[in-house]
């Protein structure tokens, strides 16, 4: 990463929206088991392994370089003072050194902002846990990563055998920076390419690459932004047919009475979960069987995501009932949807989301899941035309926007507007597919990888799920001023899963008849 790489508008938005009460990093709490005959120092072995593989993920050595006066998005540049000891730490776990204690510490640590003067990631290794286990808490800023890129980093860190694989060292030599005369020559070549094929707008939109200086002085920033605006205009022109079709599809759905009913179901009722959050977090994790969840989805005629939504719905419904605050109208969930193409491992964000009603107003778990399957199908249909629009609008850049957005984010945070404004969604639920085979790190077997995501003002509760081997690892993160001990909610999930399985179990008479 010799040259600076400017952040996209979507990536940069996670920086601008960050406040002390609302950190914008994501992470995980991984649990390892050391071999019974392990005699080494896991912390040192793990750190040495990461050092040997840093070149596989250049984002790990990249720091932010701000534009002068914040007139444009910052850039990723290589940290020439990179020190691995500022990113991987040996942490201590107090007695009784169990997972519950680790979860409480992870919740506390996840509330702390990353240092923007350094690459935006940290690992904490907790040794000495019961049953020869080791905990690993990791966090990385969302500006650098989404779920898809996270999976790529997982492949960098982990191995498929207890013996770490050999990784080729980085190739020697750095790419030299462009001289002004080279930039001018490339600019003329790009324009010649553009105007030599004026009728093939689609090809021009895809292939046009105007030169950049990659520098951070104000003149270079203005030049690079001008080049970007030209590229964006050409790409937009090449995608006008797609944009017009998407807009037409959206308008057609809005005009459809059935679609308007679907939109009405996506309106979120206010709840105790939709308030201003503090700078403290509560975290807990729990696991269920992946194969049983998939079997349940097949029985219900839905997808695994529908079962995840149903479990989240049951847990939230039960929790709010305990406090007598369950609304008569169904709650909604914000569900991120990846736009990342298969094989794309770039460390950036390629995602948008949909709003789905999660049927918390239905008591019967079977009927609730069936309602969620129907609602999620409608939500996908409503959001489908927007998929083509997102790449066009997700990287809009305007000089001066960074400082303006940061001021607005801080104003929103300090004014407690989320206490009075209607919530866009009540909770966030995300399902990240993971590997099915057993993974290892520095010789230790990975047992679990619980996601630790983001709580925001107005959406205090985030439930993110990571599949691994034959299990679904659920991570619950919430503003601690809203739910001080989210473990209470987390403990309800296995009970909700059992109730859902029981609802789809054949009647006892049928089971007896089949046995005979």
KAHUJO-V811244 format. One record per helix or strand of 2 or more residues. SS is the DSSP state (A for helix, B for strand). FROM is the first residue (numbers start at 0). TO is the last residue. Records with the same first field share a line. If there is no record, write none. Layout:
SS=FROM-TO / FROM-TO
This chain:
B=4-5 / 24-32 / 61-64 / 74-77 / 87-90 / 120-125 / 132-140 / 280-288 / 331-337 / 350-356 / 426-431 / 439-440 / 443-451 / 460-467 / 470-478
A=8-15 / 41-55 / 57-60 / 67-69 / 83-85 / 98-109 / 129-131 / 146-156 / 179-195 / 200-206 / 217-237 / 239-254 / 256-264 / 289-299 / 303-321 / 364-392 / 400-414 / 416-418 / 486-489 / 491-503 / 507-514
